Amino acid sequence: MHNRVAAALAVCLLSTGVAAAQEVTLKGITSFAEKTFYSRGFERFIDKVNADGKGVIQINYIGGPKAMPPFEVGNALKGGVVDIANVTGAFYTNVMPEADAWKLTERPMAELRRNGGYDYMARLYDQKMGAILLARHIDNNPFHLYLTKPIGGPDLTGLKLRITPVYRDFFQALGATVVQTAPGEVYTALERGVVDGYGWPITGIFDLGWHEKTKYRVDPGFYSAEVSILVNKAAWAKLSDAQKKVISDAAAWIEAQAADVSKENEADVARQKAAGIQIIALSDEFRKKAYEAGWAGVVRQSPEHGPKLKALFAK
Ligand code: 173
């Protein structure tokens, strides 16, 4: 009798185990403030996973910089403290210096996924970070220099500018003094006059109120901002094929939307104009210098991989 019950129970457990593997929940974090421009793509991705993945896989959204400082997100993903992260390469150069090279791509991700550029980076993510880059949802989104004081040409001598690794080599090459801060500290730095300006992409300055303190935008823009969704490799390896499919489908869906970023760029250009932000228009030489300084920085940080990335990413 006892044996029969035990056997029946075993069969029952076994069959439920096969028919419906337990729902898995991944812990997700973003390095940008919740509901602001650079988190929104990730939030749409999470909504899709949680809708398509009912009973299969879910993402528990822990939140943004209030939950974890942005420059610690790369390490947290590497260590498995979080399973899935929305972050830009400049925020985890401490883990993988090459990640900052994404800003220098002059080809769309679809092409980089065909030409070996994605695969080259994927090996570095694997080796250095124990991670997989699932989707780049921000692309086609130039960076700019924003100022509280005017300049007469491509000379930043005497200016103190807020940076991340994205802008360091370029702004320094033009003579600026630089100070690195997380996005969350930019408003206060401007308000207190600690900085005379900052680097940031064309979109998003209204999210944290920086337009109130910004007088000028320098054109042209340069590079292409990258924000991507990364997953911890060990967490990924534990997923079933069905669970991976929910994530992969949502990743492909959100990466395809990076083309729509151009529309958002135009909207923010108009909004900046309406807010009274004046344009300081420099020649295309400014943009060329940005790429020169940017690649020189990547090659200096990574003499082994930098030149190979340039061959795959640049035009
Ligand atoms: O300026 C920044 O904080 C930064 O490096 C960045 C990168 C991608 C998108 C937005 C900001």
Residues whose N, C-alpha, C, O or C-beta is under 5 A from the ligand:
A	BS01	173	T88 A90 T164 V166 P183 G199 W200 A225 E226
